[in-house]
Structure formats: C-alpha cells, structure tokens
Amino acid sequence: MKKYDVYGLGNALVDMEFEVEDGFLNLMEIDKGVMTLVDEEEQHRLMTHLDAFEGNKASGGSAANTLIAVSAMGGSSYYACKVADDDLGHFYLHDLKEAGVDTNVNGTHAQGITGKCLVMVTPDAERTMHTYLGISSELSVNEISDQHVKDSEYLYMEGYLVTSPSAREANIHARKIAEANGVKTAFTFSDPAIVQHFHNELTETIGDGIDLLFCNESEALTYTGKDTIEGAIEVIKTFASNFAITRGSKGALIYDGSQSHQIAPFPITAVDTNGAGDMFAGAYLYAITHGYSIPAAGKLASLASSHVVQQFGPRLPVESYAKLLDEVSAA
C-alpha cells in the first residue's frame, strides 16, 4: 500500500483572478487564451491596471490544482514546490495545508519572491494568464524527495516546468526515480503556448515514454503536427501507454492501452475555464487510484470539470466533491 496516490511537482503560484472585458486584453496587448511568462516589472505594470477590478486569491499552479482535487475527493497527495519567505509564500503553504496536500516546504523558506499568476477571465469564459514565476523558476532536484516519489502510486509532472532548465531537470529526475521503482508516470502538456514554444523540452521530459498523458485537443494537434485528432492519437500512442484528451464541448477521448472511450460532455454554461484541465486530471487520477473503471473515471473527470467551469476559480467548495462522487457511484 503506497503512502500517496499522487506525487506531483510544479510551479507554486498564487493565483489572482479577475473578470475583465476583451477590450482590456487588447488595450494591454495581451494574447488571449494562453499563458504568457513575464518578468516582475511587467506583471507589476499589469497589476496597477487590474487594481480597479475585484479579484480572488488562492494557492495555485496547474499541478497544485490537480493535487488539491485528488485530496479533496479523499485521496492522498504530495506536492514538491518552491515558495519564498514572504507574505504570499506563507499564504500559499497555509492554503495548501488546509487543502490536505503534503509538501516538501516545511520550516525555513528561501529568500526571494513567491510566484504569481494573474488570471483574466473574459465574458466568454476564456482564461488568459500572465505569470511571473518568481522563486518557483528555481525549482530543482533539491526539492525532490526520492523516497516520497517511491512511496506514491503515480508521479504527476507539470508541463509548465519545461520553461526553466532546473525545473525541467527536476521533472526528468523524478521520472527516472519513478521508472526505476515501479511508480506510474503521468504528464500534462499544460498549455498550447508551452507546446508551441517548448516542443523539444517536452519531448526530453517524456523520455522513452510515459504511462499517462493529459492534454487538450489543441495541444495534441500542435505537439504531433497532425491536422486531425485521429492522426494525433496514432502519434501519441507511440510514447504514452494511456492518455486523456479533453475536447471542450465534444467531451473527452480516453485511451486505456487497448481501446478508446468517448466520454460524453455535460451540457453547461461556462463562466470561467480556469482550472478545467487541472480538475479533469485530478478527478481522473483519484478515480484510477481508487478502483474506478476507465469509463467511470472519465465520467467523474468530465463531471468535475463541468462543475468547476460554472464558477469563478479553479476549485469547488469542499462539500461539492462528495456530491460528485455520489453522483458517479449512483450512475
């Protein structure tokens, strides 16, 4: 019996979310619908304009959101990350602990600035992110606990980490430890912009192959260079034993190593797509580590992500997770 269902590593970022109009993005000359890495000065400039908007704050980062979902559903998770000894760093760790996620950061924090992600949500529910990584860009093998990786059923790697050489090395180190000790490996492409600009780094992280890939349709097509999802699937099969491709209003497609499963979407009106993919991965990882069949895991993941996009923020109220599990179990 493993101590953790999922061990993950990623950029520890305090998410600050704002509702804006498309005109604001145009005025700020921000590319809509993707994550853009910026320096501290650029983020501060944007913050001075966002001060006029009401915002919400929570511990985040893609992998953190996924692990929080795993724990909220009753699973066990561990998050390797790096935050600074500042107000946001202390806020981040307190929030993570309250969510039931264990972490490597206990006691002394490094000097620096904790990373922040400004999430701007437009009326069409699309999320656009401006990210200053801060000290999280210094995530390295020093933050990885080999023993905790060995004590987990799955290792979950965040694609965003490929933008930093030391963080990419941490991903690869953790993958090698997992492979050498029978721990299954899962990887998310994270964002279309990451796939477009860091293709080689993603490929290096994947190595000889992974057990489970999470991506959306746009990322699948971009990474494989194919024009159709069918063509992309054939390429993905060469390096991922299993995979889940989310397709928005078309639901999701899951391959279990031998056959494909079409996961029907839940008809909803989205108000904020921030965290949808993270929630899908968290619910799916919880399900496959707790005896669910692949179709049932896909249904839980689809249901959970459909709920999170109907509200602002990447998490659901604590009581909502039990209701999701009950609904899928009853079905």
C-alpha positions as CSV (number, residue, x, y, z in Angstrom):
1,M,0.0,0.0,0.0
2,K,1.5,3.3,-1.1
3,K,1.5,6.3,1.2
4,Y,0.4,8.7,-1.6
5,D,-1.9,8.2,-4.5
6,V,-0.1,11.0,-6.4
7,Y,3.2,12.8,-6.0
8,G,3.3,15.9,-8.1
9,L,5.7,18.8,-8.8
10,G,5.0,22.1,-10.4
11,N,5.2,25.9,-10.2
12,A,3.9,27.1,-6.9
13,L,1.9,30.3,-7.9
14,V,-0.6,32.4,-6.0
15,D,-3.5,32.7,-8.4
16,M,-5.1,36.1,-8.6
17,E,-8.2,36.0,-10.7
18,F,-10.1,39.0,-12.3
19,E,-13.1,39.4,-14.5
20,V,-12.2,41.6,-17.5
21,E,-13.5,42.5,-20.9
22,D,-11.8,41.6,-24.2
23,G,-11.1,45.3,-24.7
24,F,-8.9,45.2,-21.6
25,L,-6.7,42.5,-23.1
26,N,-6.5,44.4,-26.4
27,L,-5.5,47.6,-24.5
28,M,-2.8,45.7,-22.6
29,E,-1.7,44.0,-25.8
30,I,-2.1,40.6,-24.2
31,D,-2.6,37.4,-26.2
32,K,-5.9,35.9,-25.3
33,G,-6.4,32.3,-24.1
34,V,-2.8,31.4,-23.3
35,M,-0.3,31.6,-20.5
36,T,2.4,34.3,-21.0
37,L,5.6,34.4,-18.9
38,V,6.5,37.9,-17.8
39,D,9.1,39.5,-15.5
40,E,8.3,41.2,-12.2
41,E,8.2,44.7,-13.7
42,E,5.8,43.7,-16.5
43,Q,3.5,41.9,-14.0
44,H,3.6,44.9,-11.7
45,R,2.6,47.2,-14.6
46,L,-0.4,45.0,-15.3
47,M,-1.3,44.8,-11.6
48,T,-1.6,48.6,-11.5
49,H,-4.4,48.4,-14.1
50,L,-6.1,45.4,-12.5
51,D,-6.3,47.2,-9.2
52,A,-9.6,48.6,-10.4
53,F,-11.1,45.1,-10.7
54,E,-12.2,42.9,-7.8
55,G,-10.1,39.7,-7.6
56,N,-9.9,36.4,-5.8
57,K,-6.7,34.8,-4.4
58,A,-5.8,31.2,-3.9
59,S,-2.8,28.9,-3.9
60,G,-2.5,27.5,-7.4
61,G,-0.3,26.5,-10.2
62,S,-1.6,23.7,-12.6
63,A,-0.2,20.7,-10.7
64,A,-1.2,22.1,-7.3
65,N,-4.8,22.5,-8.5
66,T,-4.8,18.9,-9.6
67,L,-3.4,17.6,-6.4
68,I,-5.8,19.6,-4.3
69,A,-8.6,17.9,-6.3
70,V,-7.2,14.5,-5.5
71,S,-7.1,15.2,-1.8
72,A,-10.5,16.9,-1.8
73,M,-12.0,13.7,-3.1
74,G,-10.5,11.7,-0.4
75,G,-7.2,10.7,-1.9
76,S,-3.6,11.4,-0.7
77,S,-1.2,13.7,-2.5
78,Y,2.2,15.3,-2.1
79,Y,3.4,18.5,-3.8
80,A,7.0,19.4,-4.4
81,C,7.4,23.1,-5.0
82,K,9.3,26.2,-4.0
83,V,8.0,29.4,-2.4
84,A,9.7,32.4,-0.8
85,D,9.8,33.6,2.8
86,D,7.3,36.4,2.0
87,D,3.6,37.0,2.8
88,L,2.4,35.2,-0.4
89,G,4.7,32.3,0.3
90,H,3.2,31.8,3.8
91,F,-0.3,32.3,2.4
92,Y,0.4,29.6,-0.2
93,L,1.6,27.0,2.3
94,H,-1.2,27.6,4.7
95,D,-3.7,27.3,1.9
96,L,-2.1,24.1,0.7
97,K,-2.1,22.6,4.1
98,E,-5.8,23.5,4.6
99,A,-6.5,21.6,1.3
100,G,-4.9,18.4,2.7
101,V,-1.8,18.3,0.5
102,D,1.6,17.4,2.0
103,T,4.6,19.3,0.7
104,N,8.4,19.4,0.9
105,V,8.3,23.0,2.2
106,N,8.3,22.8,6.0
107,G,10.1,25.2,8.2
108,T,12.7,27.6,6.6
109,H,11.8,29.2,3.3
110,A,14.3,30.6,0.8
111,Q,14.6,34.4,0.3
112,G,13.0,35.7,-2.9
113,I,9.6,36.4,-4.3
114,T,6.8,33.9,-4.5
115,G,5.4,33.5,-8.0
116,K,2.1,35.0,-9.0
117,C,-0.3,34.2,-11.8
118,L,-2.7,36.9,-12.9
119,V,-5.7,35.1,-14.4
120,M,-8.0,37.3,-16.5
121,V,-11.4,35.8,-17.4
122,T,-13.4,37.3,-20.2
123,P,-17.2,37.1,-20.7
124,D,-16.8,34.1,-23.0
125,A,-15.3,32.2,-20.0
126,E,-11.9,32.0,-21.6
127,R,-8.9,32.4,-19.2
128,T,-5.8,34.4,-20.1
129,M,-2.8,34.2,-17.8
130,H,0.2,36.5,-17.1
131,T,2.7,34.6,-14.9
132,Y,5.7,35.8,-13.0
133,L,7.4,32.6,-11.8
134,G,9.5,34.3,-9.1
135,I,11.3,31.8,-7.0
136,S,9.4,28.8,-8.5
137,S,11.6,29.1,-11.5
138,E,14.4,27.9,-9.3
139,L,12.6,24.6,-8.5
140,S,15.3,21.9,-8.8
141,V,16.2,18.4,-7.9
142,N,16.9,19.7,-4.4
143,E,13.1,20.0,-3.8
144,I,12.5,16.4,-4.9
145,S,12.2,13.7,-2.3
146,D,13.2,10.4,-3.9
147,Q,11.6,8.4,-1.1
148,H,8.3,10.2,-1.4
149,V,8.2,9.5,-5.1
150,K,8.9,5.8,-4.4
151,D,6.0,5.9,-1.9
152,S,3.5,7.0,-4.5
153,E,1.3,5.2,-7.0
154,Y,1.6,7.9,-9.6
155,L,4.1,10.7,-10.3
156,Y,2.4,13.7,-11.9
157,M,4.6,16.1,-13.9
158,E,3.6,19.6,-15.0
159,G,4.4,20.8,-18.5
160,Y,4.9,24.4,-17.4
161,L,8.2,23.3,-15.7
162,V,9.9,22.9,-19.1
163,T,10.4,26.7,-19.3
164,S,13.1,26.5,-16.5
165,P,16.2,24.4,-17.0
166,S,16.5,23.5,-13.3
167,A,12.7,22.7,-13.1
168,R,12.9,20.6,-16.2
169,E,15.8,18.7,-14.7
170,A,13.6,18.1,-11.6
171,N,10.8,16.7,-13.8
172,I,13.3,14.3,-15.5
173,H,14.9,13.3,-12.3
174,A,11.6,12.5,-10.7
175,R,10.5,10.5,-13.8
176,K,13.7,8.4,-13.7
177,I,13.2,7.7,-9.9
178,A,9.6,6.6,-10.7
179,E,10.5,4.4,-13.6
180,A,13.2,2.7,-11.5
181,N,10.8,1.9,-8.7
182,G,7.6,0.8,-10.5
183,V,5.8,4.2,-10.0
184,K,3.5,5.1,-12.9
185,T,4.3,8.4,-14.6
186,A,1.7,11.0,-15.7
187,F,2.4,14.2,-17.6
188,T,0.3,17.2,-18.6
189,F,1.2,19.4,-21.6
190,S,-0.3,22.3,-19.5
191,D,-0.9,24.9,-22.2
192,P,-1.0,25.4,-26.0
193,A,1.7,28.0,-25.8
194,I,4.0,25.6,-24.0
195,V,3.6,23.0,-26.7
196,Q,4.2,25.6,-29.4
197,H,7.4,27.1,-28.0
198,F,8.9,24.2,-25.9
199,H,8.3,21.1,-28.1
200,N,11.8,19.8,-27.7
201,E,11.8,20.3,-23.9
202,L,8.5,18.4,-23.6
203,T,10.0,15.6,-25.6
204,E,13.1,15.5,-23.4
205,T,10.9,15.3,-20.3
206,I,8.8,12.4,-21.8
207,G,12.0,10.4,-22.5
208,D,11.3,6.9,-23.7
209,G,7.7,7.2,-22.8
210,I,5.1,7.8,-20.0
211,D,2.2,5.8,-18.6
212,L,-0.4,8.6,-18.9
213,L,-0.7,11.8,-20.8
214,F,-3.2,14.6,-20.2
215,C,-3.7,17.2,-22.9
216,N,-6.4,19.1,-24.8
217,E,-7.2,18.7,-28.5
218,S,-5.2,21.9,-29.5
219,E,-2.2,20.7,-27.6
220,A,-2.4,17.2,-29.1
221,L,-2.6,18.6,-32.7
222,T,0.2,21.1,-32.1
223,Y,2.6,18.6,-30.5
224,T,2.1,15.9,-33.1
225,G,2.0,18.2,-36.1
226,K,-1.2,16.5,-37.3
227,D,-4.3,18.1,-38.8
228,T,-6.8,15.6,-37.3
229,I,-7.3,14.1,-33.9
230,E,-7.2,10.6,-35.4
231,G,-3.7,11.4,-36.7
232,A,-2.6,12.9,-33.4
233,I,-3.8,9.8,-31.5
234,E,-1.6,7.5,-33.6
235,V,1.4,9.5,-32.7
236,I,0.6,9.9,-29.0
237,K,0.3,6.1,-28.8
238,T,4.0,5.8,-29.6
239,F,5.0,7.5,-26.3
240,A,2.1,7.3,-24.0
241,S,0.6,4.0,-22.9
242,N,-2.6,5.7,-21.8
243,F,-3.9,9.2,-22.4
244,A,-6.9,11.5,-22.0
245,I,-7.6,14.2,-24.5
246,T,-10.2,16.8,-23.5
247,R,-12.2,18.3,-26.3
248,G,-14.3,21.1,-24.7
249,S,-18.0,20.8,-25.8
250,K,-17.2,17.5,-27.5
251,G,-16.3,15.8,-24.2
252,A,-13.1,13.8,-23.9
253,L,-11.4,10.8,-25.5
254,I,-9.6,8.3,-23.3
255,Y,-7.3,5.5,-24.4
256,D,-6.7,2.8,-21.9
257,G,-3.9,1.0,-23.7
258,S,-6.1,-1.3,-25.8
259,Q,-9.3,0.6,-26.6
260,S,-10.6,4.2,-26.8
261,H,-13.5,5.5,-24.8
262,Q,-15.6,8.5,-25.8
263,I,-16.6,10.5,-22.7
264,A,-19.8,12.5,-23.2
265,P,-19.8,16.2,-22.2
266,F,-22.1,17.6,-19.6
267,P,-24.2,20.4,-21.1
268,I,-23.4,23.5,-19.1
269,T,-22.9,27.3,-19.5
270,A,-19.3,28.0,-18.7
271,V,-18.3,31.2,-16.9
272,D,-14.6,30.5,-16.3
273,T,-12.5,27.8,-17.9
274,N,-9.5,28.4,-15.5
275,G,-8.6,25.1,-13.9
276,A,-10.8,22.9,-16.0
277,G,-8.0,20.7,-17.3
278,D,-6.4,20.6,-13.8
279,M,-9.7,19.5,-12.3
280,F,-10.1,16.8,-15.0
281,A,-6.7,15.4,-14.3
282,G,-7.2,15.5,-10.5
283,A,-10.6,13.7,-10.6
284,Y,-9.2,11.1,-13.2
285,L,-6.1,10.4,-11.1
286,Y,-8.3,10.0,-8.0
287,A,-10.6,7.6,-9.8
288,I,-8.0,5.3,-11.3
289,T,-6.2,5.0,-7.9
290,H,-9.4,4.1,-6.2
291,G,-10.8,1.3,-8.3
292,Y,-12.9,3.1,-10.8
293,S,-13.2,1.7,-14.3
294,I,-11.7,3.8,-17.1
295,P,-15.2,4.9,-18.4
296,A,-16.3,5.8,-14.8
297,A,-13.0,7.7,-14.2
298,G,-13.6,9.6,-17.4
299,K,-17.2,10.4,-16.3
300,L,-16.1,11.6,-12.9
301,A,-13.4,13.8,-14.5
302,S,-15.8,15.2,-17.1
303,L,-18.4,15.9,-14.4
304,A,-15.9,17.6,-12.1
305,S,-14.5,19.8,-14.8
306,S,-18.0,20.8,-15.9
307,H,-18.8,21.9,-12.4
308,V,-15.6,24.0,-12.0
309,V,-16.2,26.0,-15.2
310,Q,-19.6,27.1,-13.9
311,Q,-18.0,29.2,-11.2
312,F,-15.0,31.5,-10.8
313,G,-11.8,29.9,-9.6
314,P,-10.1,26.5,-10.1
315,R,-11.6,24.8,-7.1
316,L,-15.0,23.7,-5.9
317,P,-16.5,24.2,-2.4
318,V,-15.4,21.3,-0.2
319,E,-18.8,19.7,0.1
320,S,-19.1,19.6,-3.7
321,Y,-16.5,16.8,-4.1
322,A,-18.5,14.3,-2.1
323,K,-21.6,15.0,-4.2
324,L,-19.7,14.4,-7.4
325,L,-18.5,11.0,-6.1
326,D,-22.0,10.1,-5.0
327,E,-23.5,11.1,-8.4
328,V,-21.0,8.9,-10.4
329,S,-21.4,6.0,-7.9
330,A,-25.1,6.1,-8.2
331,A,-24.9,6.0,-12.0
